[in-house]
Amino acid sequence: MAKRGGFPGGAMPGNMANLMKQAQRMQRQMEEGQKELETKEFSASAGGGAVEATVSGKKEILGIKLSEEVVDPEDIEMLQDLIVAAVNEALRKAEEASAEIMGKMTGGLGGMPF
């Protein structure tokens, strides 16, 4: 009775070994890319520069800068909205950079037989 599945003769073909090497290399590249990303800072402003937020590649807020004219005790809601907008934009920039790094490394996966 013929053996179902597996590889003829029980040996792993050379393509599988090459595939494993490629996967390990890609994993190292992804780790390096992630480390590089974590050292970067991304800034964005809102309200014509009245509020600026800076986040890290780890998506942590590093700082918020406010111009004096935006601090109006009568309009706290506007200040809150500007801070949220600036932080969200800075986080979006960090996410775009992350996606770009990952896209460069995984771009060749389309031709891999999974």
C-alpha positions, 0 to 999 in steps of 0.5 A: 500500500502506498504511503500517503503524504510526506516526502518520497523516501522520507527526506526533506527536500532542499526547497524546504531547508531554503524556505526555513533559512529565508524565514529565519533571515526575515525574522531577524530583519523584522526584529532589527526593523522593530528595534530601529522603529522603537528609537524613532520619534514622530511628531504632529501638530494641530490647531495650526501648530498650537499643539504638538505631540511627539510619540515614540516608535513604541507608540508612547507619548513622549511630549506635548507642547502647547502654545500660550494662546491655546491655553484658554480657561474658558475653552478647555474642550478646544484644547482637549480636542487639539491634544487628541488630534495631535496625538492621534496624528503622531500615532498614525505616523508611527503606524505608517512607519511600522507598516512600511518597514514590515511591508519591505520585509514581507513584500516577497511573501506573495511567491512563497508556497504556504 
